Each structure stands twice: as structure tokens, then as C-alpha cells.
Amino acid sequence: MPVRSSLLPSRSLHRWGALAGMAILLSGCGSALVAPGAESIVGTSSVHAPAATGTPPATPALETGSTIAAPSASQNALQGHTLCASLQSHAMLNITLLFGQTRPHGKAISASEWRDFVKNTLTPAFPAGLSVLSAQGQWQNPATGQTTQEPARLVMILTEPTQDVATRLQTIRSRYKEQFQQQSVGVVVAPACVGF
């Protein structure tokens, strides 16, 4: 699903039924991170993502080119030590990539094309594992106001916060945009406690 604006206040992800390999994911509320060069960001501010049972704490606006930062001291206390340790898990990054499955003039990306992209691009970048979820995406063209729906794939990746994560993500996103004539590939990055 092409992303048309720098923030996505009206877009919400369709149901998240499965998580990567029965992982325990407890992301840091009120935080969002983004890889450098990202043209779109989904954050968790109270303005853009009200919770069903209340509103999460407001977070600073994220901007294109923000970097993946180390968790704050309070996040480390919550995730890195107390919470993660109590769950016999450890701090990692929870990454979700959002891929539209329709080319600009309506031609669908075939199942075999998607499998080849997973095999040749996604798997080499994150060989330890990932999960692919089918979804129905929706976005509004800011120039015309027209709302468009299309099939989408959400790719969930749990990984250590290494120095090359941003580069690997940008390579994936660039290849997909070029190969399938997409304007954008969405990316969401959040800290998480992960245990298998």
C-alpha cells in the first residue's frame, strides 16, 4: 500500500492475529523509532493513535531522517531489566514493514513475485526469521482526497538492535519500491521484550 503522507494519522493496521513464532512482545508505550531516510512514520502519540481504553502518553513528533536511538533510562529499567528479565526475555527491536500488493495502475503483485521477493531480499537481510501477514490496506491521497484500498503484506521482524539494521531496512524498502513501482514502503520500529 503506497504511503502518501509523512505521518499516517488516519491509517490503522488491520488485525494482528499472529506474532513471530509465539514471541512475547511488550513494546515500550509512548515510544516510536524510525530508520534514517524513512519517508513515512507511524508513531504512538496521543494525537495520532488513541488507544481503545485510553490515550497513551504524548510523544515528540518524529521526522524524516530520525535515527534509531538507544532506549531511555526509564525504558531500560522497564524493558531491559525488570520486565524483560521477569519474562525470561531480552530487549530487541520489533519491526513491521508494510508492503502494498498493487502496482500504480492496478496490476496486482503475484504470489510468485512476492515469494521471490521474500526469498531473494527479505530472507537474506533477516535470516534468523520473520513473519508475513496478509492484510487489507487503506490510504487517502492527500492531493485528491480519494481513499483507496488494496491487499497488503505486513512483515514482522524481531531482531537485535545492531548498527546495520537501518541499512538492511532501507535496502529492502528501496528494492521493493523499484521492483514493483511503489511510492513507499511503510516501516514501524519499536523496542520490545522478546522471549521464545
C-alpha positions, 0 to 999 in steps of 0.5 A, a space after each residue: 500500500 503506497 504511503 502518501 503522507 509523512 505521518 499516517 494519522 488516519 491509517 490503522 493496521 488491520 488485525 494482528 492475529 499472529 506474532 513471530 513464532 509465539 514471541 512475547 512482545 511488550 513494546 515500550 508505550 509512548 515510544 516510536 523509532 524510525 530508520 534514517 531516510 524513512 519517508 513515512 512514520 507511524 508513531 504512538 502519540 496521543 494525537 495520532 493513535 488513541 488507544 481503545 481504553 485510553 490515550 497513551 502518553 504524548 510523544 515528540 513528533 518524529 521526522 524524516 531522517 530520525 535515527 534509531 536511538 538507544 532506549 531511555 533510562 526509564 525504558 531500560 529499567 522497564 524493558 531491559 531489566 525488570 520486565 524483560 528479565 521477569 519474562 525470561 526475555 531480552 530487549 530487541 527491536 520489533 519491526 513491521 514493514 508494510 508492503 502494498 500488493 498493487 502496482 500504480 495502475 492496478 496490476 496486482 503483485 503475484 504470489 510468485 513475485 512476492 515469494 521471490 521477493 521474500 526469498 531473494 531480499 527479505 530472507 537474506 537481510 533477516 535470516 534468523 526469521 520473520 513473519 508475513 501477514 496478509 492484510 487489507 490496506 487503506 490510504 487517502 491521497 492527500 492531493 485528491 482526497 480519494 481513499 483507496 484500498 488494496 491487499 497488503 503484506 505486513 512483515 514482522 521482524 524481531 531482531 537485535 538492535 545492531 548498527 546495520 539494521 537501518 541499512 538492511 531496512 532501507 535496502 529492502 524498502 528501496 528494492 521493493 519500491 523499484 521492483 514493483 513501482 511503489 511510492 513507499 514502503 511503510 516501516 514501524 520500529 519499536 523496542 520490545 521484550 522478546 522471549 521464545 
